[in-house]
Amino acid sequence: VEPERARSTFEQARAAGRLHGDVLVAEGLVEPSTLTDLLVEQIGKKVESLCALPAESLFGYYDGQDFLQGYGGKEELPVEALHVIWRAIRVQASAGAVDATLARLGGREARLHPRSRVNRFGFTPRERGIVDVLRAKPQPVPALVQTGLLPEHELKKVLYALVVTRHLDLGSGALPIGVELTS
């Protein structure tokens, strides 16, 4: 949608008390499936923005309260939680936290959990290269770093994401996060 047309439909939506996406669809400017994809992407970008806030930012948590209940449309969006987690880690995970977590592996081989669903993270093709290496031959973190498939800090973030979501098998017997939803 051209910027001028987007501004026009935004103003039209605001004046009518409608959602901008609904107006875009009604005007034939966006297909409903495309709108869904865009809204899912918008959620990911909002999470990234939250993760980029300074560490001293304040927030509040109110148990059992949904302050966004009247926000947006009524439809449920197919947001993949593991993809959102990966986007947050990519933006926010500190090198110290990543290194401390990966240090817990010691000299053990990094091995994918047999029930891992790594395709749900939304890794780039280069990031998936690390996953492919792990599938073919589990190996310790230093050996993975030596592959040069990714810069070290990026590779470690991929492994960190797999560890904190239990998609690397650390022998605890716990299921990877998200597996129970599809298995």
Backbone bond lengths (Angstrom), bond angles and torsions (degrees), N, CA, C in turn:
res aa  C-N    CA-C-N  psi(-1)  N-CA   C-N-CA  omega(-1)  CA-C   N-CA-C  phi
1 V - - - 1.453 - - 1.529 107.16 -
2 E 1.304 114.94 129.19 1.465 120.33 178.22 1.531 109.47 -61.38
3 P 1.333 117.42 144.53 1.473 120.30 -177.10 1.539 113.66 -53.76
4 E 1.311 117.63 -42.93 1.469 119.90 -178.84 1.530 110.67 -63.98
5 R 1.331 116.24 -41.48 1.471 120.61 178.73 1.529 110.15 -66.22
6 A 1.332 116.76 -38.68 1.468 120.82 178.44 1.525 110.80 -63.42
7 R 1.336 116.62 -42.38 1.474 119.63 177.81 1.525 110.43 -62.94
8 S 1.322 115.45 -42.10 1.468 120.60 -179.43 1.530 111.41 -62.56
9 T 1.328 116.84 -47.24 1.470 119.74 -179.55 1.528 110.83 -69.09
10 F 1.326 117.08 -31.16 1.470 120.24 176.68 1.526 109.78 -64.19
11 E 1.315 116.09 -46.87 1.472 120.10 178.79 1.526 110.80 -63.56
12 Q 1.315 116.45 -39.79 1.470 121.21 177.76 1.531 110.01 -61.15
13 A 1.319 116.93 -44.58 1.468 121.49 179.60 1.516 110.97 -63.83
14 R 1.318 116.08 -45.28 1.463 120.05 -179.14 1.524 111.00 -62.42
15 A 1.320 117.07 -43.93 1.470 121.25 -179.35 1.528 111.69 -63.81
16 A 1.336 115.98 -33.04 1.465 120.33 -178.05 1.532 112.57 -92.40
17 G 1.339 117.37 -2.47 1.457 120.09 -178.12 1.523 112.44 68.51
18 R 1.325 116.16 31.57 1.471 121.71 -179.43 1.520 109.86 -111.68
19 L 1.301 115.24 165.00 1.454 120.55 175.20 1.523 108.98 -77.85
20 H 1.310 115.99 140.06 1.457 120.77 -178.38 1.527 111.18 -58.61
21 G 1.316 117.09 -42.73 1.462 120.65 179.22 1.514 112.31 -59.30
22 D 1.340 116.79 -39.47 1.469 119.90 178.25 1.521 111.05 -61.87
23 V 1.327 117.10 -39.52 1.467 120.81 178.93 1.527 109.91 -67.80
24 L 1.320 116.91 -41.94 1.463 120.16 178.57 1.523 111.57 -59.51
25 V 1.326 116.28 -41.58 1.465 120.77 178.24 1.523 110.01 -68.39
26 A 1.334 117.58 -45.86 1.468 121.90 -178.64 1.529 111.62 -60.79
27 E 1.327 116.48 -34.04 1.469 121.30 179.82 1.530 111.82 -81.43
28 G 1.333 116.88 -3.87 1.465 120.59 -179.92 1.521 113.41 75.64
29 L 1.323 116.92 18.29 1.462 121.03 -178.66 1.529 112.57 -87.16
30 V 1.317 116.22 -22.54 1.465 122.13 -178.61 1.526 108.07 -141.49
31 E 1.325 115.97 136.34 1.466 121.17 174.78 1.533 109.00 -74.72
32 P 1.335 118.00 147.82 1.472 119.53 179.21 1.529 113.64 -54.52
33 S 1.332 117.67 -40.16 1.469 119.50 -179.65 1.529 110.96 -67.53
34 T 1.319 116.39 -34.49 1.464 120.09 177.15 1.521 110.03 -68.01
35 L 1.329 116.62 -40.15 1.463 120.29 177.06 1.524 110.10 -59.37
36 T 1.317 117.48 -43.44 1.467 120.97 178.46 1.524 110.08 -59.40
37 D 1.334 116.90 -46.70 1.471 120.67 178.99 1.530 110.93 -60.10
38 L 1.326 115.97 -42.12 1.465 120.47 -179.56 1.525 111.50 -66.16
39 L 1.321 117.28 -39.05 1.467 120.56 179.34 1.525 111.27 -67.21
40 V 1.333 116.20 -38.33 1.471 119.83 176.37 1.528 109.35 -63.48
41 E 1.328 116.85 -43.21 1.471 120.66 177.56 1.524 110.73 -63.13
42 Q 1.328 116.75 -38.68 1.461 121.04 179.04 1.536 110.50 -60.92
43 I 1.313 116.60 -41.01 1.467 120.27 177.28 1.528 109.97 -60.97
44 G 1.330 116.78 -45.40 1.462 120.58 178.19 1.520 111.96 -59.22
45 K 1.322 117.30 -42.66 1.465 120.89 179.56 1.533 111.26 -66.51
46 K 1.339 116.47 -35.98 1.467 119.08 177.96 1.529 110.92 -66.75
47 V 1.326 116.85 -38.82 1.463 120.25 176.76 1.526 109.55 -64.06
48 E 1.335 117.08 -43.86 1.462 119.71 177.85 1.528 110.88 -60.02
49 S 1.328 117.27 -40.57 1.469 120.69 178.38 1.520 111.26 -62.53
50 L 1.325 116.39 -42.08 1.471 119.53 177.17 1.523 110.91 -62.20
51 C 1.315 115.72 -40.99 1.466 120.01 -178.71 1.520 112.36 -68.96
52 A 1.306 117.27 -22.65 1.464 120.90 -179.03 1.526 112.80 -86.87
53 L 1.335 117.21 -3.34 1.461 119.66 177.87 1.525 109.49 -64.40
54 P 1.325 117.56 150.63 1.472 119.79 179.05 1.534 111.20 -61.00
55 A 1.313 115.67 152.14 1.464 121.27 -178.22 1.524 112.49 -58.12
56 E 1.318 117.63 -28.97 1.466 120.68 -178.62 1.527 112.95 -81.44
57 S 1.327 117.65 1.87 1.466 120.77 178.39 1.524 110.19 -61.73
58 L 1.309 116.14 144.07 1.457 121.70 179.52 1.523 109.94 -100.79
59 F 1.307 115.50 148.95 1.456 120.96 176.04 1.512 107.85 -147.33
60 G 1.303 115.75 166.06 1.452 120.42 177.95 1.517 110.08 -127.82
61 Y 1.305 115.52 145.76 1.454 121.79 175.48 1.520 107.17 -122.65
62 Y 1.308 116.01 128.01 1.458 121.65 -178.93 1.518 108.21 -124.99
63 D 1.317 115.96 101.94 1.460 122.08 -175.70 1.526 111.19 -55.44
64 G 1.325 115.30 129.12 1.455 121.30 176.13 1.519 114.38 78.19
65 Q 1.325 118.28 5.53 1.463 121.08 -179.11 1.525 110.17 -105.91
66 D 1.326 115.73 133.53 1.458 121.80 176.73 1.523 107.60 -117.76
67 F 1.308 116.22 94.83 1.458 120.78 -177.88 1.526 112.48 -80.53
68 L 1.328 117.21 -3.98 1.461 121.43 178.87 1.529 111.93 -106.72
69 Q 1.317 116.30 12.81 1.455 120.88 -175.06 1.535 112.55 -54.34
70 G 1.310 118.43 -39.97 1.457 120.87 -179.00 1.514 113.70 -95.49
71 Y 1.324 117.22 9.98 1.462 121.54 -176.24 1.523 110.34 -90.32
72 G 1.313 117.09 135.61 1.460 121.29 174.27 1.514 112.30 76.18
73 G 1.328 114.39 -165.19 1.460 121.05 -177.30 1.512 112.28 -85.74
74 K 1.292 114.60 177.62 1.468 120.95 -177.56 1.534 112.48 -86.83
75 E 1.342 116.90 -21.71 1.462 119.84 -175.50 1.526 110.67 -70.04
76 E 1.311 114.79 150.04 1.458 120.07 174.87 1.516 107.66 -88.41
77 L 1.311 115.60 139.27 1.456 120.55 -178.77 1.524 109.49 -101.09
78 P 1.323 116.47 143.29 1.472 120.54 -179.22 1.531 112.11 -79.83
79 V 1.329 115.55 67.35 1.464 120.55 -178.59 1.525 108.31 -84.56
80 E 1.311 115.95 125.42 1.461 121.92 179.08 1.530 108.31 -87.00
81 A 1.321 116.23 111.89 1.469 121.24 -176.01 1.522 112.25 -58.02
82 L 1.327 118.65 -40.19 1.460 120.30 -179.18 1.529 111.51 -64.86
83 H 1.315 116.41 -33.74 1.468 119.92 176.95 1.530 109.93 -67.64
84 V 1.318 117.04 -40.71 1.462 120.56 178.59 1.538 109.67 -66.09
85 I 1.310 117.08 -41.94 1.470 120.66 177.06 1.527 109.60 -59.91
86 W 1.327 117.59 -45.07 1.458 120.99 -179.97 1.529 110.64 -62.09
87 R 1.327 116.92 -42.73 1.466 119.45 178.86 1.530 110.81 -61.45
88 A 1.326 116.45 -39.83 1.470 120.48 178.74 1.522 110.76 -66.01
89 I 1.316 117.37 -44.07 1.471 121.20 179.48 1.519 109.98 -62.65
90 R 1.305 117.21 -42.98 1.459 121.51 -179.01 1.534 110.81 -56.74
91 V 1.342 116.30 -38.31 1.458 121.06 -177.40 1.525 111.77 -85.57
92 Q 1.322 117.33 -41.07 1.458 120.40 -163.53 1.522 116.43 -107.82
93 A 1.294 119.35 -27.49 1.472 119.56 -172.16 1.520 111.03 -60.61
94 S 1.310 115.67 124.55 1.462 120.52 179.91 1.527 109.74 -80.27
95 A 1.309 115.06 150.51 1.460 120.23 179.17 1.530 110.41 -58.60
96 G 1.343 116.96 -37.25 1.463 120.24 179.48 1.512 112.89 -62.84
97 A 1.340 116.26 -44.97 1.473 120.61 179.11 1.524 110.67 -66.22
98 V 1.321 116.03 -40.74 1.467 120.39 179.91 1.521 109.68 -63.17
99 D 1.334 116.79 -50.10 1.467 120.18 -178.40 1.521 111.98 -62.97
100 A 1.341 117.57 -41.60 1.467 120.70 179.98 1.531 110.69 -63.30
101 T 1.322 116.58 -40.76 1.470 120.29 -179.92 1.516 110.50 -67.57
102 L 1.318 116.92 -45.37 1.467 119.55 -178.96 1.520 111.77 -69.21
103 A 1.338 117.63 -26.24 1.464 120.97 177.59 1.531 110.46 -63.04
104 R 1.339 116.37 -26.74 1.473 120.20 178.45 1.530 111.58 -63.82
105 L 1.326 116.53 -20.11 1.464 119.04 177.40 1.523 111.40 -71.41
106 G 1.340 115.82 -22.25 1.458 119.35 -177.66 1.520 109.03 58.74
107 G 1.299 116.84 -136.48 1.464 121.03 179.03 1.514 113.43 -91.99
108 R 1.355 115.93 4.79 1.468 118.63 -178.37 1.519 111.96 -63.86
109 E 1.306 114.53 154.91 1.460 119.85 175.38 1.518 109.94 -75.61
110 A 1.311 115.35 137.14 1.461 120.16 172.46 1.524 106.07 -76.96
111 R 1.324 115.07 123.88 1.464 121.05 -175.53 1.523 108.45 -134.58
112 L 1.330 116.75 130.68 1.462 119.88 176.85 1.517 110.17 -64.66
113 H 1.309 116.23 141.75 1.460 121.25 173.97 1.527 107.13 -64.89
114 P 1.325 118.49 139.86 1.465 120.25 -178.58 1.536 113.39 -58.06
115 R 1.328 116.95 -25.44 1.469 119.60 -179.04 1.526 112.60 -103.28
116 S 1.330 116.14 13.68 1.458 120.79 179.73 1.524 111.17 -60.49
117 R 1.296 115.24 144.78 1.466 122.55 177.01 1.530 108.01 -124.21
118 V 1.328 115.88 64.81 1.460 121.18 -173.26 1.526 113.23 -63.48
119 N 1.317 117.63 -20.85 1.471 119.72 178.47 1.527 111.53 -63.59
120 R 1.310 118.02 -18.98 1.465 121.57 -177.29 1.529 112.89 -81.31
121 F 1.335 118.20 -7.18 1.456 121.45 179.54 1.530 112.51 -78.96
122 G 1.318 117.14 -22.75 1.458 119.93 -176.33 1.524 112.14 75.00
123 F 1.327 117.27 32.03 1.454 120.79 177.85 1.530 110.06 -62.19
124 T 1.323 115.65 148.36 1.462 120.65 174.26 1.531 108.11 -70.72
125 P 1.335 117.79 166.30 1.476 118.96 177.14 1.532 112.86 -56.20
126 R 1.323 117.81 -38.48 1.470 119.83 178.86 1.522 111.03 -67.07
127 E 1.330 116.96 -40.05 1.469 120.57 178.18 1.523 110.61 -66.91
128 R 1.325 116.22 -36.77 1.475 119.97 177.39 1.524 110.96 -64.65
129 G 1.343 117.31 -23.74 1.463 120.23 177.14 1.515 111.74 -58.64
130 I 1.324 117.17 -37.78 1.466 121.18 177.56 1.521 109.77 -64.85
131 V 1.331 115.79 -42.65 1.463 120.49 178.88 1.534 110.05 -62.01
132 D 1.322 116.20 -41.59 1.472 120.13 179.09 1.525 111.22 -62.83
133 V 1.329 116.20 -39.94 1.467 120.39 177.43 1.524 109.64 -62.52
134 L 1.333 117.26 -44.15 1.466 120.99 179.65 1.532 111.31 -63.26
135 R 1.316 116.29 -38.62 1.475 119.49 177.62 1.524 110.73 -63.01
136 A 1.324 115.77 -43.49 1.459 120.39 -177.02 1.525 111.97 -72.45
137 K 1.333 116.15 -40.54 1.466 119.44 -176.31 1.524 110.17 -156.49
138 P 1.338 117.37 98.92 1.464 119.69 174.74 1.527 109.56 -55.37
139 Q 1.342 115.61 142.08 1.458 119.69 -178.29 1.518 111.00 -157.44
140 P 1.331 117.05 161.16 1.469 120.47 -179.57 1.531 111.25 -66.19
141 V 1.328 115.27 158.36 1.466 121.21 -178.56 1.531 111.85 -54.86
142 P 1.342 120.16 -46.47 1.470 118.39 -179.28 1.533 112.85 -57.94
143 A 1.330 117.30 -36.91 1.469 120.21 178.63 1.529 110.26 -66.88
144 L 1.322 116.86 -37.44 1.461 120.06 177.49 1.527 110.93 -65.43
145 V 1.328 116.12 -40.22 1.470 120.46 178.13 1.529 109.49 -61.14
146 Q 1.326 116.33 -39.67 1.474 121.73 -178.47 1.537 112.42 -64.54
147 T 1.330 117.90 -21.37 1.469 119.41 -179.41 1.516 111.96 -62.91
148 G 1.328 117.55 -27.29 1.451 120.98 -179.13 1.519 113.72 69.82
149 L 1.328 116.97 14.19 1.462 119.90 179.96 1.524 112.68 -64.53
150 L 1.318 114.90 -30.32 1.467 121.84 178.07 1.516 107.65 -142.41
151 P 1.335 117.49 156.27 1.457 118.25 169.56 1.538 109.23 -56.70
152 E 1.307 116.79 146.95 1.468 121.44 -172.54 1.522 113.39 -52.12
153 H 1.337 118.14 -47.03 1.468 119.88 -177.09 1.532 111.57 -64.47
154 E 1.326 118.03 -33.45 1.473 120.65 177.88 1.526 110.53 -72.44
155 L 1.315 116.75 -44.00 1.462 120.81 179.08 1.525 110.60 -60.00
156 K 1.324 116.00 -42.99 1.463 119.52 -179.24 1.529 111.27 -65.64
157 K 1.326 118.11 -34.13 1.465 119.73 177.31 1.525 110.91 -66.62
158 V 1.332 117.49 -37.64 1.470 120.19 176.38 1.526 109.47 -61.34
159 L 1.337 116.46 -48.09 1.460 120.21 179.70 1.526 110.99 -63.33
160 Y 1.321 116.94 -41.03 1.467 121.81 177.74 1.530 110.26 -58.26
161 A 1.330 116.73 -45.80 1.464 120.47 179.00 1.529 110.36 -59.84
162 L 1.319 116.40 -40.81 1.464 120.22 179.38 1.525 111.72 -68.04
163 V 1.335 117.27 -35.27 1.468 120.93 179.02 1.522 110.53 -69.19
164 V 1.336 117.33 -52.21 1.472 119.56 -173.07 1.526 112.27 -68.87
165 T 1.315 117.30 -19.14 1.471 120.34 176.57 1.531 111.49 -100.80
166 R 1.319 115.84 7.29 1.472 123.74 178.36 1.523 113.30 62.61
167 H 1.325 117.98 24.94 1.461 120.51 176.33 1.518 111.50 -85.27
168 L 1.339 117.21 -9.67 1.462 121.15 165.54 1.514 105.59 -95.55
169 D 1.312 116.18 135.65 1.462 121.32 -178.28 1.521 108.87 -82.56
170 L 1.331 115.84 109.75 1.462 120.99 179.81 1.522 111.50 -104.39
171 G 1.318 116.35 10.87 1.455 120.58 175.91 1.510 115.61 83.67
172 S 1.326 118.72 8.25 1.466 120.69 -178.33 1.524 112.63 -80.15
173 G 1.321 116.34 -17.78 1.459 119.82 -176.86 1.522 113.29 84.40
174 A 1.326 116.94 -5.52 1.474 120.66 -179.89 1.527 110.10 -74.40
175 L 1.319 114.70 143.77 1.465 119.81 176.78 1.527 110.15 -73.23
176 P 1.322 116.08 148.07 1.468 118.21 173.31 1.528 110.40 -61.76
177 I 1.314 116.26 148.83 1.463 120.99 177.61 1.524 108.56 -61.74
178 G 1.312 115.40 133.59 1.452 121.36 177.18 1.510 115.43 91.68
179 V 1.324 118.02 -14.22 1.465 120.40 -177.68 1.515 111.55 -68.44
180 E 1.327 116.73 -38.40 1.456 119.38 -176.95 1.529 112.39 -64.32
181 L 1.319 117.25 -18.28 1.460 120.87 178.82 1.520 112.54 -74.78
182 T 1.341 117.70 -27.73 1.456 120.33 -174.39 1.518 113.15 -118.50
183 S 1.297 118.82 -5.70 1.458 119.42 -174.59 1.508 111.39 -108.80
